[in-house]
Amino acid sequence: MKIGVVYPQTELEGDPIAVKEIGLATEDLGYDHLLAYDHVVGAIHEDREPELWGPYTNEDPFHCPFTMFSYLAGITQKIELVTGVIILPQRQTALVAKQTTDIDLLSGERLRLGVGTGWNYVEYDALGQDFSERGPRLSEQIELLRKYWSEDLFSFEGEYDRIDRGNINIRPNRQIPIWLGGFSEIAFKRAGKLGDGFIYAGDHDRCLEGKSRTEHHLREFGRNEEAFGHELITLRDRTPQAAAETAKQWRDSGGTHISICTMNCGLDGLQEHLDFIKEARDLLG
């Protein structure tokens, strides 16, 4: 099982030193990957209709994962760089195809693209995209990204994107892995049909239920279950000991990847986050 670290976006105040130190520590400690959450725009929740229900507000800082990974590609050598997840439907597909190509090439093919639909309609509005169409658009974008990455020249006429005899240049040397994330049945089904893996978040038992549903849809679409990845983010574990125990449970349940999350654990400053991931790694051996 591959073991990674979640970059604690909301707790380090956008500190560039923290990006460097956690990136290097993740590699030096022998972790396999670093995963970063994504939000472009935060918003106040009060007095909105419909209700804005997600976990982050305008008070929570976020680096752009693509920009952060471009930097980390230059100072690390081994770790995989994972978006967990990019809110793909609020972005231009061609631009994402170009950005991911560069990160993958500059990192030596170390990018894994996790994508999802998100929950923040204010963010969609700010980026000029339709929140209500996010699910169908995401499915179309996955198909289109793979064309951008693999075909010399192509035309595409979809519901949300189109291109007439064109493509990006340069292109990656491979199909960049696309993993899905989310909590709903429709997300599990989309992954079973289109994804290379799924990123679950929460306690072991809830994630195991999601894994079972994704596997059901893999069989439904006649896909290879052994080639599909299942990652758990330790969203509910507040100590290194609890995170390590969840990791062992997930491994025994057939999980292929896990990411240790230090957010919301009551930690104070960069060093305590570094101490947490070191202790978790020591416990995992």
N, C-alpha and C positions, 0 to 999 in steps of 0.2 A: 504494500500500500504506500502511495506517495503522501508525504506529509508537508504541509505548508503553513504559512503565517498570513493572517489578514492584516493589512496595513491599517492602523487605528486612525482613520481619517479624521474623525470628529473630535479627537482628544488631544491633538498635538498642535493646534492653532496654526496650521499651515507652515510649520517650521521646516525650512529646507535641510537643516542639519539632521532632523529626525528622519527624513526620507533617505538620506545617505546612510545614517547609522543603522537603521532597521533593515535597509536593503542589504548592506554588507554583512550584518549579523545573521540575517536569514541564510545567506550563503555560507558564512564561516561556521555556523552551528550545524551544518549538514542538512538543512531543510531542502526540500525539492522545489518549492515554488513560493512566490509572494503574490497574494491576491489583493486587489483593490476595488472598493466600492466606487460607484459613480453617481454624482448629481451635479448638474450644471447650475441650476437655479434653486435656491431655497425660498420659502415663503412662510409668512405668518399664517397660522391655522384659524385664528378666531374670526367669527362673523363671516363665514363663507357658506355658500349654497351652490352646489352640494358640498357636504362636509369634506374637508381635507384631513384624512385620517392617518397618514403615514408617520413614520418614526422621527423624521427630521424636519427642522424649521430653518428659517433664515439665520438662526444663531449657529448652525452647524457648518464647520468649514470642510471643504472638499478640494483636493487636487484633481485635475483632469488625469485619469489613468493613462491616456495615450501620451500626454506630455511627460508625466512622471516616469513611465516605462521607457520613453526615449532616453531620458537621463540615466536610468538604472541599467539600460542596455550597455551603456558605455563604461560602467564601473563594476559590473558583475560579469561572471564568466559562465555560470552553470545554471542558476535557478531559472525555472519557468516563470513567465510574467503573465498573470491571469486577471482578466477583468471579471469581476464577480458581483453585479453584472453591468455592462454598458446598456443604457436605455436606448436601444437601437432605433425604434420608430420615431424618436424625436430628432434624429440626425439624418443628414443627406447620405444616401447609400454609397454613391460614388466617392464621396469624401472619406467615408469610413473605409472603403476598399483601399484607397490610397494610403491613409494613415496606418492601417494595419499592415499593409505591405511593407512600408518603411520600417516599422518596429520589428517585424519578423526578420527582415533582411539584416538590419543593423544589430540585432541581438543574436544572430546565428540560429534562427528558427526556434526561438524560445517563447513565442507568444501563443497563448490560448485565449480565444475570444469567447467569453461568457456574455450572453445577451438576454435581455428580458424586456418587459413592457412598462415596468414602473407603475407609479400610483399618483404622481404629482401633476395634475392637469394644469396648474399654473406654470410649471416648467415647460410643458408642451406648448402652451399659448405663447410663452416668451420666445420659443424657438420656431414658431410659425407652423406647427404641426397639429393634426387633428387627434386629440386624445381618444375620441370614441372609435377611431379606426386602428388603434395601436396593435391589436392582436392580428388581424388579417395582414396589416402592413408588415409586421415582423416576419410572418411566414414567407411573404413575397421577397423580403429583403434577404433572407437566408439563401434562397435560390439565386438571387441576383448577385450577391457577394461571390458565390462560387463561380459564376460566369466571369465576373471581373478578374478573378484570380487565375483563371485557367484558359480562357479563350483569347485568341489573337485579336479578333475583330468580330463584333457581334451586334445584333439589333435585339431590342427587348421592348415589348409593349405590355406593361402590366396595369393594374388598377392605380398604382401609386407612383411608379417610376417608369421611365422610358429612356432609351438610347438608340440612336440611329447610326449604325455602322461605326462604332467607336469603341474605345476602351482606355483604361489607364495604361501608362507605360512609365515606369517599370512595373513588373508583376512579381509576386513571390515565387519561390522555387517549389512550392508545395501548396496543397489545400490547407489553409490554416484551420485548426480544429475549432468548431463552433459548438459550444455547450449552451444549454438553456438553463434559466433559473426561474424560480417562482414557487407558489404554494398551491396552485389551483389544479383541478383536473384537466382543464384545457391546456395548461402549461405542460403537464406530464404527457398529454397526448401529442402536443406539438413536438416535444422532444423525441417521443417514440417514433414519430414520422420523419423528422428532419435533422435531429441533433446528433452530435458525436458523444454527448454526455449530458449529465444534469448536475447542477449545484443546488443542494438542499441546505436549509438553515434551520437550526432549532435543536431540540433534544433528540436523542437517538431514536426513540420509538416513533415519534412523529415523522422523522426523516425516513425511517424504515418503511412506514406506510406509503410515503411518496415514492420510494424506490420500487415497491411492489407494484404501484400503479403505472409507473414508467415502464417497468418490465412487461406488464400486461400489454401496453400499447406497442412495445417493440415486437412482441409476438403477433399482435394484430396486423402489423404492417410487414411482417415477414422479414424482420431485420435481424442482424447478427447480434445477439445479446452479449457475447464475449468481447466484442470490439467496442462496447459502449461503456463509458465511465460514469461512476457515481461518487460525487464529492459531498461531504458533510462539513458545514461550517459550525463550529462549537459555540453557537450563539447564546446558549443558556448556561454554559459552564463558567464559574466565577473564580476558579483557582486552577493552577497548573495540574494539580492532582485530579480534579474533576475532568479537565480537558483530556488528560492522558487516558483516563478510564473510558471516556466516550470514544476516543480513538481506537482503543483495543476492542470495544464492543462493535464499532463500525467495521473494523477489519474482519472480525469474526462473522459479521452479517453479510460479508461479500462486498463491502465498500472498497473502492479502488483508490480514493483520494480523501484527505481530510485537511481542513485548515483551522489552525488554532487562532481563536479570536480573543483579543485582550481588551476590547471595548466594553464599557459598562461593568468593569470589574473593580471599580473604586481605586484605580491606579493614579498616582500623582507624578506626572512628568515622564520624560523619555526613559530614564534609567529603570523605572519600575516596569515599563513595558518590556524593555530588554531583559530584565531579570526574569520576568514571567515566561518569555519564550525560551530562555535558556533552561529554566527549571523543567518546563514541559518537555523539552527535547531530551534532557537527562533522564527523565522518567520513562520516556519512550525507548531509550537505548539507541 
